[in-house]
């Protein structure tokens, strides 16, 4: 936990909070029934969302009625068995104890005007600080940002519902104009219109804390879900038709993941004369792109992409001009509320808007073309993952720095480009090193971050952490070029889980699961050495190939 203030929390309370925001106190549903509904009533209420998912699943796959009824019955029985079984006395005592701890923490925070929030870096860490300071920072961010435009105060005379109605009506007018100009047909007009939809809402904004290098408090905005907002259907539809086209268009210069990057680099550096003793590695990063890029720049890059001869220009009965104008409507109508005020996003896009990642990638693909031409002239390895890029360089570093200066000028004025050139660099949480013409790689851990942190998991944290254990081991095998580095990383992963309260049985079980999945024989599992590690690494790289084949097959079906 990051503590930024003097507090009166006890050691016992701090120990509990050090488990992080991902920790879920056990059996709180059972404890809740001590003071309100019966447990059976609560379980029935909890079953409703599961029933909705089952209905969607059965509708999609047309399951036979008798099988459907039998499955629903078995699910209900399993659900009841899981939740209606009486707790053992020891577990009930522990659950009551943790409930009291949580209540005492809430009381103390409220009494001392403190705030407890998860951190903006998506790690399993709390921030503890002054509530007044946090609120002041949040207000200043909104007031000083040139990405937001104040629209109106929300009060009794101008309610949120009235503001929402005006936004929807304005959008419907624009859809009608596009229909009159024959840029969309009647089906699209009805599909995108939200006028007759129910449960439509405006976005709201909240803030998460982080600390800078000088230990000062900074805040970052987070937007609530775009589901059921006025632009929800339109943004999702545009994303669904454009993403497969762009991914196919940009595949040769894009890293799909860290494992994909390492596999491609490893293969490239094994080719003759690619990695020489003097070869430099180069990384670059474009900062705050999603919030600082202008809408005009995004639309300009989108237009360039849409008219490319390499892109199919049919777009499901939409012209390139129609798509551009629909995208402009999305960007123009990102409204949100904060402290009883209505704002509009005038620059950049929220990260959780479905179309944001795609638009930023299209923008960067267009931006990188002049750099890519120089790299291809030098026969270098190149790839980009979202807003960060990597390539090899055998020519003059002075020339490269001048090239980066020119590229900085082509970015929007508020966007900063940083670069790093050396024989040892960090990229996608990997250390990449040229040791006298030999490629060496392993997992990178930021020395400025707290050790043994698990990622923040919003839903089903134990399930997410089980998946992350497997992912972290797969990443270790793909990243670590030496057996010794892999063993060090494996021990680090195990310590991370043990430090965060997971049992040794949990760690050993999931390690056995990993070994049985990727080692070909019991002998290899019992005697892991340099030779068997090479076999393991080959299997883990083969996993990347399978994932890429599946992705291409999905794209071909779309």
Residue pairs with C-beta under 8 A, 6 or more apart in sequence:
1 14
1 17
1 18
1 20
1 125
1 126
1 127
1 128
2 119
2 125
2 126
2 127
2 128
2 209
2 211
3 128
3 129
4 127
4 128
4 129
4 130
4 211
4 217
5 114
5 128
5 129
5 130
7 108
7 112
7 114
7 128
8 108
8 111
8 112
9 17
9 105
9 108
9 128
12 101
13 101
13 104
13 105
13 108
16 98
16 101
16 102
16 105
17 105
17 116
17 126
17 128
19 500
19 501
20 118
20 124
20 125
20 126
20 453
20 454
20 456
20 500
21 118
21 124
21 125
21 126
21 456
22 124
22 454
22 455
22 456
22 457
22 461
22 464
22 465
23 461
23 501
24 461
24 462
25 95
25 98
25 99
25 102
26 91
26 94
26 95
26 98
27 87
27 91
27 92
27 95
28 95
28 98
28 99
29 39
29 42
29 43
29 46
29 83
30 39
30 83
30 87
30 92
30 95
31 92
31 95
31 96
31 99
32 42
33 39
33 42
37 45
39 83
39 84
40 84
43 79
43 80
43 83
43 84
46 79
46 83
47 76
47 79
50 75
50 79
51 72
54 71
54 72
54 75
57 63
58 68
63 71
87 95
105 116
108 114
109 115
109 116
113 130
113 131
113 132
114 128
114 129
114 130
114 131
115 127
115 128
115 129
115 130
115 131
115 134
116 126
116 127
116 128
117 126
117 127
117 134
117 208
117 209
118 124
118 125
118 126
118 127
118 208
118 456
119 125
119 126
119 127
119 208
119 209
119 210
120 208
120 209
120 210
120 219
120 220
120 222
121 210
122 455
122 456
123 449
123 450
123 453
123 454
123 455
123 456
124 453
124 454
124 455
124 456
124 457
124 500
125 450
125 453
125 456
127 209
127 210
127 211
129 209
129 217
133 217
134 207
134 209
134 217
134 219
137 207
137 217
137 218
137 219
138 207
138 219
139 339
141 207
141 219
141 221
142 148
142 205
142 221
142 338
142 339
142 343
146 346
146 347
146 414
147 291
147 292
147 345
147 346
147 347
147 348
148 343
148 344
148 345
148 346
149 343
149 344
149 345
149 346
150 341
150 342
150 343
151 163
151 335
151 341
151 342
151 343
151 344
152 158
152 163
152 341
152 342
153 340
153 341
153 342
154 160
154 163
154 337
154 340
154 341
154 342
155 340
160 202
160 337
160 342
163 202
163 335
163 342
164 200
164 201
164 202
164 230
167 202
167 230
167 333
167 335
168 194
168 195
168 200
168 230
169 195
170 333
171 192
171 193
171 194
171 230
171 231
171 329
171 333
172 193
172 194
172 195
174 329
175 184
175 189
175 192
175 193
175 329
176 189
178 184
178 189
178 322
178 325
178 326
179 185
179 186
179 188
179 189
183 318
183 319
183 321
183 322
183 325
184 192
184 318
184 322
184 326
185 317
188 317
188 318
191 233
191 237
192 233
192 234
192 237
192 326
194 200
194 230
194 232
194 233
197 228
199 228
200 228
200 229
200 230
201 228
201 229
202 229
202 230
202 335
202 336
202 337
202 342
203 223
203 224
203 226
203 229
203 334
203 335
203 336
203 337
203 350
204 223
204 224
204 336
204 337
204 338
205 221
205 222
205 223
205 224
205 336
205 337
205 338
205 343
206 221
206 222
206 224
207 219
207 220
207 221
207 222
208 219
208 220
208 222
209 217
209 218
209 219
209 220
210 217
210 218
210 219
210 220
211 217
211 218
212 218
213 448
221 350
222 352
223 336
223 350
223 351
223 352
223 353
225 352
226 232
226 235
226 350
226 352
226 353
226 354
230 333
230 335
231 329
231 330
231 333
231 334
234 326
234 329
234 330
235 330
235 353
235 354
235 355
236 354
238 323
238 326
238 327
238 330
238 355
239 354
239 355
239 358
240 558
241 315
241 316
241 318
242 323
242 358
243 358
244 555
244 558
245 311
245 312
246 305
246 358
246 361
246 362
246 365
247 254
247 551
247 555
248 555
249 305
249 308
249 310
249 311
249 365
250 361
250 365
253 365
253 368
253 372
253 382
253 383
253 384
254 361
254 383
254 384
254 385
255 261
255 264
255 383
255 384
255 385
255 390
255 428
256 547
256 548
256 551
257 385
257 428
257 544
258 385
258 428
258 429
258 430
258 475
258 478
258 479
259 474
259 475
259 478
259 479
259 540
259 541
259 543
259 544
260 544
260 548
261 383
261 385
261 390
261 427
261 428
261 430
262 430
262 441
262 478
262 479
263 478
263 541
263 544
264 381
264 383
265 381
265 390
265 432
265 439
265 441
266 439
266 441
266 481
266 541
268 274
268 275
268 381
268 392
269 275
269 381
269 439
274 381
274 392
275 392
275 434
275 437
275 438
275 439
276 394
276 437
277 434
277 436
277 437
278 394
279 392
279 393
279 394
279 423
279 434
279 437
280 392
280 393
280 394
280 397
280 421
280 422
280 423
280 434
281 390
281 391
281 392
281 393
281 421
281 422
281 423
281 424
281 425
281 427
281 432
281 434
282 390
282 391
282 392
282 393
282 400
282 419
282 420
282 421
282 425
283 388
283 389
283 390
283 419
283 420
283 425
283 426
283 427
284 388
284 389
284 404
284 417
284 418
284 419
284 420
285 387
285 388
285 389
285 417
285 418
285 419
286 364
286 387
286 388
286 411
286 415
286 416
286 417
287 387
287 415
287 416
287 417
287 418
288 414
288 415
288 416
289 348
289 360
289 363
289 364
289 387
289 415
290 348
290 349
290 350
290 351
290 356
290 360
291 347
291 348
291 349
292 347
292 348
292 412
292 414
292 415
293 347
293 348
293 360
293 363
293 412
293 415
294 347
294 412
295 328
295 331
295 332
295 346
295 347
297 363
297 412
298 327
298 331
298 349
298 359
298 360
298 362
298 363
299 324
299 327
299 328
299 331
301 359
301 362
301 363
301 365
301 366
301 367
302 323
302 324
302 327
302 359
302 362
303 320
303 324
304 366
305 311
305 362
305 365
305 366
306 313
306 315
306 320
306 323
306 324
307 313
307 320
313 319
313 320
315 322
315 323
318 326
327 355
327 359
330 353
330 355
331 345
331 349
333 344
334 344
334 345
334 349
334 350
334 353
335 342
335 343
335 344
335 345
336 342
336 343
336 344
336 345
337 343
347 414
349 355
349 356
349 359
349 360
350 356
351 357
357 386
360 386
360 387
361 386
364 384
364 386
364 387
365 384
367 407
367 410
367 411
368 384
368 389
370 403
370 406
370 407
370 410
371 403
371 407
372 382
374 403
375 382
375 391
376 382
378 393
378 394
378 395
380 391
380 392
380 393
380 394
381 390
381 391
381 392
382 389
382 390
382 391
382 392
383 389
383 390
383 391
384 390
385 428
388 427
388 428
390 425
390 427
390 428
390 432
393 400
393 421
397 421
400 421
401 419
401 421
404 417
404 419
407 417
408 416
408 417
411 417
423 433
423 434
423 435
424 431
424 432
424 433
424 434
425 431
425 432
426 432
426 444
429 443
429 444
429 475
429 479
430 441
430 442
430 443
430 444
430 479
431 441
431 442
431 443
431 444
432 439
432 441
433 439
433 440
433 441
434 440
439 481
440 481
440 482
441 479
441 480
441 481
442 479
442 480
442 481
442 482
442 485
442 488
442 489
443 475
443 476
443 479
443 480
443 485
443 489
443 492
445 451
445 492
452 492
452 495
452 496
452 499
452 500
453 496
454 465
454 468
454 496
454 497
454 500
455 464
455 468
457 464
457 465
457 468
465 497
465 502
466 510
469 493
469 497
469 507
469 510
469 514
470 510
470 513
470 514
472 493
472 496
473 490
473 493
473 511
473 514
474 514
474 540
474 543
476 486
476 489
476 490
476 493
477 486
477 518
477 533
477 536
477 537
477 540
478 537
478 540
478 541
478 544
479 489
480 486
480 489
483 528
483 529
483 530
483 533
486 533
490 511
494 507
494 511
497 506
497 507
498 504
498 507
515 525
516 525
518 536
518 539
518 540
519 525
519 528
519 532
519 535
519 536
519 539
520 535
520 539
524 532
524 535
524 536
528 536
